[in-house]
Amino acid sequence: MEQHKGLHPEIDTERCNGCATCVEVCPCDAMEINNDNISTIDDDKCIGCGECMTVCPVEAIDFNYDNIPDFMEMMSEYALGTVAGRQDKIGYMNFLVRITPDCDCVPWSDTPLVPDIGILASTDPVAIDQASLDLVNRQQGFTASKLEDNMEPGGDKFTGVWKNSMGDIQLSYGEKIGLGSRNYELIEI
């Protein structure tokens, strides 16, 4: 939760209709309806979970994407903190199947963006993520998916769905702080 606190949602007051659906789902009582019948967020209470965004019927709540670079760096720092001192005892596996447009942490899914690729294994978390990103981007995107751009092999599939996606920050920063290396050798078996 501390990591997600760096990414707070914001209310589009022009779109908010004051339905209070967000207030009902907020796990930390950070949401309330003000005297103008508009949702507000108490940033000191907000844990950045995004539940309010998922239920807003008029899509008036979204993250402030100016904070994405800091959030991506925080993800790398938290990963490093988790594995520090145990790097030689940890293996990583990425399942490149059903690659959908939304974060793995959300409870819903949508049509996959690309065909299933397979399973990767590595002892380096940055290398496996770089290889995963490269393999996804080499695929031809599915036209029946949420991909709006970058359908062709080589196109960045995640920015083809989310214009503010910045996966490269996490990889370059992870390498910079010593989490791993972006260099990899792909061995198919």
Buried (B, 14 or more C-beta within 10 A) or exposed (E): EEBBBBBBBBBBEEEBEBBEBBBEBBEBEBBBBEEEEBBBBEEEEBBBBBBBBBEBEEEBBBBEBEBBEEBBBBBBBEBBEEBEEEBEEEEBEBEBEEBBBBEEEBEEEEEBBBEEBEEBEBEBBBBBBBBBBEBBBEBEBBEEBBBEEBBEEEBBBBBBBBEEBBBBBBBBBBBEBEBBBBEBEEEEE
